[in-house]
Amino acid sequence: MQPDQVVVVTGGSSGVGRASARRFAASGYRVALVARGEEALAATAEELRRVTPHVLTFVADVTDAKALDAVVDDVEREWGHIDVWVNAAAVAVLGRFSDIAAEDFDRVVEVVLTGTVNGTRSALRSMLPRDRGRIVQVGSAVVMHGVPLQSAYVAAKHAVHGLSDSLRAELLYDGVGVTVSEVNLPAVNTPLYRAAKNLLPQRVRPFPPIYQPEDAASGVLRAARTGARRVDVGATTTAMVWADTLAAGVLEHLLGRLGLDLQQTGDAREQPTGNAVYAPLPGDHGCHGEYDDLARRRSYKEMLRAHLVPDRTVRVADRSRRLVAGALADLAVRTGIVPRR
């Protein structure tokens, strides 16, 4: 249990954000949820309050920096501090790059990238004065190698990856106790695909193999507990890392041959399609999408990691990396490679 630990989850009313909120609540955290849809927020809060009375909700769009700063003020006023901030809000447009309108592309980047920037700034505003905290960016395997039909989402997630690397280096330089983690996910069975703007003639589905939101939530909770720089969820994400490292050209040709068809069901899409790019869909859509029958019931990688690689091992490894980096930096100064500060 995590007594008095406070977490803020953006995009917390559906998909990975909601599954993560469930895990945090079950682990004893006080949970603050941020999302655009009032109905979905209310349903999520009611669900979490069956586990813990410590739940706050905020109707806000992550593209509104002032609204997220107001969330920080309200959470600190209510609970005194913020320990973990999870950036999980996302929208998507699915289609060929040449078919995506400029304003739709920009909106996806605004939510996924600028929303993460805003959330990260707000989190730092709370965490830096206390010299402690965990920022968790919900990333994707697409940062290893982009996939077709998701150019706006992929571009934004790549930018989030670069932002996280840059910020992490600055925090390490300053020696502060705030960490930035990336949780890179495989294709996950969430309502995102139902809510995406679909420009294709067929219904869309996640890129197989498909995992469940609960596997993603395990990675988010692990990052929050350990501060690990990166948590790759599922064997697919690990395979993408190795494939892009060892055979990027082969992977690219494979995606070019199969990537478009694997993301479509072959069925004519039902009209009207959902489109939550600019406004939330009404109602409550839960954690799961439409593909429970295709999704893996459990990620064996996450199950083994939870049992064989305890959080303490991750923390020790991270401290070891910091010591090695410190020793190399000291050597560079002593040998005159870099000037003394």
N, C-alpha and C positions, 0 to 999 in steps of 0.2 A: 504493500500500500504506500501511497505518496501523500501523507497528511499535509494539508495546507499548500500543496503545489497547485499552481494556477496555470491553465493553458487556454490560449485563444486559438480558435480554428476558423479560418476563413473558408468559405465554401462548405460550411459545416452542416448544411441541411440535406445533403444528398451525396451519393457515391462514396469516394474515398474519404472525403472530409467527415461525413456522417459516421462511417465505419470507424474512423480514427477517434471521433468523439465518444463513441460507445466504449472503445478500449480504454481511453483515458478515464472515463467515468467509472468503469469497472475496476480500474487500478487506483482509485481514490483521489484523483485530481478534481479540483474545482474547474468547471468547463464553461467558457464563454464562446458562444457561437455567433458567427457573422455570416449573413447571407442576404440575398435580395428578396426572396419570397417569404412573405409573412406566414402563409399557411404551412409551408414546409418547415419553417423555423419553429412554429408552435408545435407541430407534430413531433419534431425531433426533441424539443425540450420536454414534452410530456413523456416521451420514451425514456430519456435520460433520468428524469426525476423519479422513475421507478427504482433507480439504482442509487442516486444521490440527490439530496435537496439543493446542492450547490451548482446551479445552472443559471447562466445569464444569456439573453438573446439580444442581438442588435440587427436591425434591418438596415443594411448599408451596402453600397456598391464599392468594391475594392478600388475602382478607378477614382474614387473621391478621397483624396488624401486627408482632408479635414475631417471627414466622417470617421476614418480609422484612428486619427488622433483623439477624437472624441470617445471612441471605444476604449482607448488606453486610459483616458481620464476617468471614465465611469468604472472600469474594472478596478483601477487602483483605489478609487474612492470606496468601492464596495469591499474589496479583498486585500488591498494594500500593496500588491505587487503583481508582476507577471513573470513566470518562470520559463514558459515555453510558448512560442508563437509558431503556428503551422500555417503556411501559405498553400492552400489547396484549391482555391477558386479557379475555375477554368470554363471557357466556352470553346466551340469549334465550328468551323465551316469545312465541309467535306466536298471535295471536287478538285478538278484540275486547276493548277495555278492560273492558267489563262482564262478560266471561267469565273474566278472569284473577283467580285467587285472590289475596288480599292477600299471603299468604306468598310466592307465586311472584313477584309484582311486587317485593316488598321484596328478594327474593334477587337478582334481576337488578340492581337498583339497588346492592345491597351489593357485588356482584362488579365491575360496570362503574364505578361512581362511587367507592365506598369503597375498592375495590381500587386504583384509580388514586390516590386520596388517600394510601393507605398506601405505595404504591410511590414517590410523589413525596416524601413525608416521608423515607423511607429513603434515597432518592437525595440529597436535600439534606443529610442527615446526613453523607454521604461527601464531597459536593462543596463545600459552603460553607467548610470549613476550608482547602481547597486553592484557593478562589476561582476555580474553573473547573469546567465540566461542561455537558453537554447533556441535558435531559429532553425526551423525545419522547412526546407523547400521541397514540395512534392514535385519531383521531376519525372523523367521518362527515359526509357531505353532509346527513344529517338534522338537523344543528345549524342549517342554513340554513332548513329548513322540515320539520316533522315529517311522517311518512307513516303511513297507517293500518296496523293489525295489529301494530305494534311499539311500543306506547305506553311500556312499561317501558324498553326499550332507548333509545328516543328521549329520554325524560326524563333518563335517566342521562347520555347523551352531551351533552345540553344543559348539564347541571350541570358536566360535565368542561370544557366550553368556558368557562363562567363562572369556574370555579376557575383555569383557565390564564390568563385575562385578568387576574384579580386578582393572582395570584402574579407574573406577568410585570411588572406595574406596581410591585409592592413590590421586586422584584429590581433593576429599573431605578432606583428611588429610592435604593436602597442602593449602587448603582454596583458590584455584584459581577459576576463573570465567569461566572455560571451563566445559561443560556438555557432558555426553555420554548417548545417548538414544538408545533403541532398539525398532524397530517397527516390531512386530511379526505378520506375515501374514498368512491367511488361503491359501488354494489352489487358485491360481490366473490364469486367462486366458491370458497367455503371450506367446510370441514366444519361450520361453525356452524349451517347450516340443517338438516343431517342430525342434529345433536346437540341442536337446540332442542326445547323442549317445544311440541308442535304441538296447538293446541286446535281446529283447523279440520278440516272433513270431507275436505279434499283435501291432497295433498302440496304442500309449499311450495317456492318457489324465490326467488332474489334478484330484486329489483326491476330489470327490464331498463332500459337495456342493462347487461350483466354484464361485469366485467373480471376478469382473473386476478390471483392473489396476488402474482405477480412485479412487476406494475405498482405495486401498493401498496408492496412492499418497496423499489422504487426511490425512492419518495417518502420513506420512513422513512430510508433511507440519506442522502438529500439533506439532510433536516432535521438529522441527526446531524452531517453535515460542515459545514453552514453556520450552524446555529442560527436559521434563518429562523423568524419568528413563526408563519407558516402556509404549508403546502404543500397545495394542492388538487390531488388526483390525478384525472386523467381529465376529458374535456370535459363529462361529465354533472355533475360537482361544480361546475364553473364555470357551467354553465347554470342550476343550482339557485340559485347566488348571484344571478345577474342576474334570474332569474324572480321570486325573492322580493323583490328590490329594485324591479323595474319593474312587476310584475303579480302581486302576492301573491294577490289575490282570484281571478284566473284560475287560478293554479297550484292553489289550494285546491280550487276546483270540479273541476279536472281530476283531482286525486288522489281526490276524493270519487266521481267517476264511474268511474274506471278503476283506482284504486290497489289495491282489494281483489282484483280479478280478475287483475291483472298479477302478483301474488305467489303465485298458485295455479296448479297445472299442469292442472287439469281432471280429473286422475286420482284415483280414490279412494285415500286414503293406505294404505300397507302397515302392518299391525300386527305386532309392536308398534313404535311410533315410538321414535326415540332420545330420550333426555332426560338431558342432562349438566348440568342446572341445579344439582343438589345434589352430584353425584359424577361423576367422569370416566367416559366410556365405555371399556370394555376395548379393548385392542389399539392399533394405530397407524393413524391416519387421514390422515396426510400433510398436504399443503398445499391440495390441490384438493378441491372438492366434487363433486357429481354432474353438473355442467352445463358440462363442457368443450366440448360440441357447440354450446352457446349463447353461450359467452363469447367476447369479442374476443381474437384472438390477440396483439394488441399495442396499447397505447395510443399513438396517434400524437402526442398532446400530450406524453407523457413522453419519447418518442423525440426529438422536436424540442427539448424543454427540455434534455435531456442533451447534445445536440450544439450548440445555438445559445445556451444561457444557462449558461455555466460557473459552477461554485460560487463563484469569485472575484467574479463580477458580483453575485451575491446578497449576499455579504458586504459589498461596497462599498455597495450600496443600503441595507443595514441600518445601516451606519455613517453614511450620509448622513441617514437618518431620525433617528438619535440626535442628530446635530449640530443638525438643525433643531429638534427637541424641546428640546434644551438651550438654544438661542438664544431660543426662545419663553418658556421658563421664566425665563431671565435677564431678559428684557424685562418679564415680569409682576412680578418682584421690584423691578426698578428703577422701575417706574411706580407701585408701591404697591398693585397689584391683590392680591398675596399678601404676607404679612409675611416678613421675612427669618428664616431659621432661627436 
